[in-house]
């Protein structure tokens, strides 16, 4: 008899937020808005290391869009800022010249 399959680890509640700022058109921003979060969830590290999963998803989504852009001779680009909340931690990622600012009700803030 074969060994029993190990059930997958449960995924803690996770929130994903993204801001996409298209350059030279909106197609790249729309593409990333549609695909980036899907790539995060599909990444092998998603259950245990969401930071790594987002990093991997940024790279994978970039390669995917570049193939699409090369095929259709698109010149569009985008900047991206994402925030993933899990286990009382905020993971902020960005690509390009966009930034994130974390503020409090008292008006204090810290750039990321």
QUILINGI-V153484 format. One record per backbone hydrogen bond with DSSP energy under -1.0 kcal/mol. CO is the residue of the C=O (numbers start at 0). NH is the residue of the N-H. Records with the same first field share a line. If there is no record, write none. Layout:
BEGIN
CO=NH, NH
END
This chain:
BEGIN
14=84
16=82
18=80
20=78
22=76
25=29
26=30
27=31
28=32
29=33
30=34
31=35
34=38
35=39
36=40
37=41
42=45
44=48
48=52
49=53
50=54
51=55
52=56
53=57
54=58
55=59
56=60
57=61
58=62
59=63
60=64
61=65
62=66
63=67
64=68
65=69
66=70
67=71
68=73
76=22
78=20
79=94
80=18
81=92
82=16
83=90
84=14
85=88
88=85
90=83
92=81
94=79
99=111
101=109
103=106
107=103
109=101
END
